[in-house]
Amino acid sequence: MTFSSGTAMTPSEAFDEIAETYDASFTNSATGSAQRNSVWKEIDRTFTAGQHILEINCGTGVDALHMATRGIHVTACDSAPRMIAVAQLRADYSAISGTVDFRVLATERVGTLRNEGPFDGVLSNFSGLNCIPDLSFLAYDLAQVVRERGRMVVCLFGRFCIWETFWYLAQGNVRKAARRFRQGGQSAVLSAHSELKVWYHSVRQLKKAFSPHFRLLGWKGVGVAVPPSYLDFLAAKHPRMFRLVAEIDPWLGDCPGLRAMADHMLLTFERT
């Protein structure tokens, strides 16, 4: 993801543009797979067979189908119709498609699912929440559709990524090296034809935004040693070293101090 000063699109428009290439550039990349495996470990600990989980900003459906393989029923939503089309196609070619209900629905409209709940939990993976400036409204809507003591797992960009900062400083690009520290929305270029605005939230801001409806149980870093996906060429260039950093990354992500330097932060909340 790079940044420019152009006019940003809506998340739906931006992700529609990259729907057909998203899996190749992120899901199937070595860095993307390593980071997703760390998230799946938390998902597998949190959600159990027989539960009904709401996934928001589900993208191409990889996480929804992973949960479905474990006996979890999933209602998976995304604002981008093309993303949902790719997800549905993936499900159609699987043996578990009947346990996932894909919907074209923006995250900001999850309150419309009130009559279909209560859901046993919520998942938001890989930065969908970075597309929303004020998460307090979403917290209220989610509280209306999630049962008491239901768990919510969210993964989004953090405020400081050590890989990103040092990489761009080495390139002499101070603006990109410091982009996560800036207040307000930043214009993010996903591809030559796809651009949107993102916001970087701190753990403190997230805890406040989701209170009093949800309480933070804990958080960890994802991508301390594993670099962001735009540096995936490093994994291909140094496969042995990458296997090592992928193995130690979950451990580093649990370490106070180091976890705050990760590409993504993974937080688990409980509905109060």
N, C-alpha and C positions, 0 to 999 in steps of 0.2 A: 504494500500500500504506500503510495507516494502522495505528495500534497502539491496543490497549485492554488492560484487565486481566481480560478474560473467560477462559473455559476454552478452551484451544487444541484443535484437532482434529488427527487424523493427516494427513500430507500427502495421502494417498489420498483421505480424506474432504473435505479442504479444496479440492483441485483438481477433484474430481468436481463440486463445487457450482458452479464457474465454467467448466467445460469448454465449454459452449455460448456463453459470452460472452467467452472469453479472446481470441480472434482480433480481435473488434471493439474490445476495450479496450486491447490491446497490439500484437498482430501487425500489424494493419492501421493502427495509429496512425502519425502522422508521426514521432514520437519513437522508437517501437518499431522502425519500419522503418529509420531512420537508424542506430540502434545495432546492429541485426541485420546491416546491410550491412557494418559494420566487422568483425563476427565472421566473416562469410562470406569476407572477404578473407583472413583468417588460415586458415580452413578450406581455401580453394582453394589456398593456398600449401603446406599441410601434407599433405593427403590427395590421392591421385591415382587415376585410373581403374584399375579392376581390383582395388583393395584391398577388404577386408572390414572395415568399421568398426562398432564397437559404440557406439550412442548411448544414454546413460542419461538419465533424466528427459526424455524426448523431447517431452512435451507434445502439441500437435496436429499434429506431424509435418512442420512447415514445413522444418526443417533437414534432416531425413532425405530428403525429396523433392528438396531442392536438391542434396544430394550425389548422389542417384540420377541426376539429369539430367547429371551429369558422369561417369557410368559407374562409380560406386562402389556396391558392394553394402552394404546397411545392415541391421543387426539393431537395431531401435529399441525401447527399453523404457520403461515408465512405470508407476508404482504405481496410477494412477487409471484405472479401466476406462473411464470416460466420455471421458477425454482420448484414450485409444487408439481408442475408437469414432469420435471426430471425425477423428483422424489416418487411420484406415482408410478412412473415407468420402472424405476428401480424395484418398487414393491411388487409390481405385476410380474417381474421376472424372479421373484423370491417365492419361497414356500410358505411365507407367513404374512402375506399381504392383508389378510382379513382382520388382523389384530391392530392395524394402523388406519386411522381415519384422517386423511390429509385434507386441509381446508385452506383456501385463500382468505386469510384474515390478518389484518394488521395487528401488531402487538398492542397498540393503543385501543383496540376494540375488543379485548378479551372479556370485558364486562358483559358483552352480548351472550356469552356462554353460561351466564348465571343459572339458567334453567336446566343445564346439562350436568351440573355438578351435584355434590361437591367432588372435586378431583382429590386424589390422594397426595398429589405433589405436582411440582412444576420444574421444568428444565428450560434453561436458556443458555445455549452454548455458543462460544466463539463470537462474542462482540456485538450481538444484535442489540443489546442494551446500550451500547455506545452510540447508537443512532437516536437516542431519546435524551433531550436536555434535562427534563425534570421527571424523575422516576417516582415521585411521591404520588402522582395520579395513577400510575400503573400499580403501585403498591396497594392502593385502595381497591382497584378493580380486581386484582388477584385475590385479595382478602375475601371478596364476595364469592369466589368460585373454588376456593381451596378449603378443605375441612380443617378443623382445629387440630393442631399438632402435625399437620401435613408439612412435608419438607420441600424446600425450594433450593435447587442447585443452579447457580448462575456463573458463567465464565465470560469475562470481558477484559478488554485491554486495561492494563494498569497505568499509573501515572509516570512510572520510570522503568525503562527496559535497558539493562546494562549493555546488552548486545547492540541495540539500536543507537544508544548514545555514543558509544565508543566507535562503532562502525562509521557513523556519519562524521564524527570529529576527525577520524583518520582520513576521511575524504575531503576535509576542510569545509564541510557543510554544517555550520553552526545552527542554522535555522531548523534543519531537519533533526539535528541532534537534540534540540531543546523543544520540539513540537509538543511533546506530551505534557510539558510543564505549563503551557499557556492556558489561561482561563478562556472560557467561551468555546464555541464550536470551531473546529478546524476542517477545512475543505480537503477531503481525501480522494485521491484518484485511484480507482480500482482497475481501470483499463483505459485504453485510448478513447473510449466512448462512454465511460462510466465514472461518475464522480458524485460524491455525497458529502454531507457534513457529519462529523463525529465529535463526541464529547468524551473527555477522559475524566472518570469519576474516581475519587479516592475511596478507600475502605471506610473512612469516617463518614464521607458523604453518602455512601450506599447504606451504611448502618442507620443513619439519620433518615434517609428517604423512605426506607421500608418500615421504620418504626412509626406507630406502635403496633402495626398489624403483624410484623414478623420480627423475630429476634435472631441475631447473628449467633450461630453455634460455633463457627470457626472458618478459617480461610487459609489458603495456601497459594503458592506461586506455581504457574505452569509455563515453562520456558525460561528457566534460569540459565542452565547450561545449553539447552537446545535453542538455537537461534530462531528468529522470525522466519516465516515462509519465504520472504523475498531473498533470504540468504541460503536457500535450499541448495544452491550450487556448491556450497561449502561441504555439505553432507556427501554429495556425489564425488567431490574431489578428495575427501578424507574419510572414507567409509569406516575404517577401523576406529578412528577417533570419534566419529559420530555415534557408533554403537555404544561406546563407553559413556559419552555424555548423555545419551538417551537412557542408559541404565541408572545413572546417578541423579538425573534431573528430578524424579519424584522425591528423593531424599532431600535434595537441596531446597525444593519447594516447600518442605515442612519446617525448614530452619528459620527462626526469627531473624530478621535483618535481610538474609539472602532472598527470602520469598518476596520481598518488596522490590526486587530488581528484575522480576520475571516479565516476559512478554505479555502474559495473561495472568489474571488473578481469579481463583476459583473459590467462591463463597457458598456456604451452606446455611440456610435460614430455616427457622421453624415458625409455622403459623401460630400466633398467640391466641 
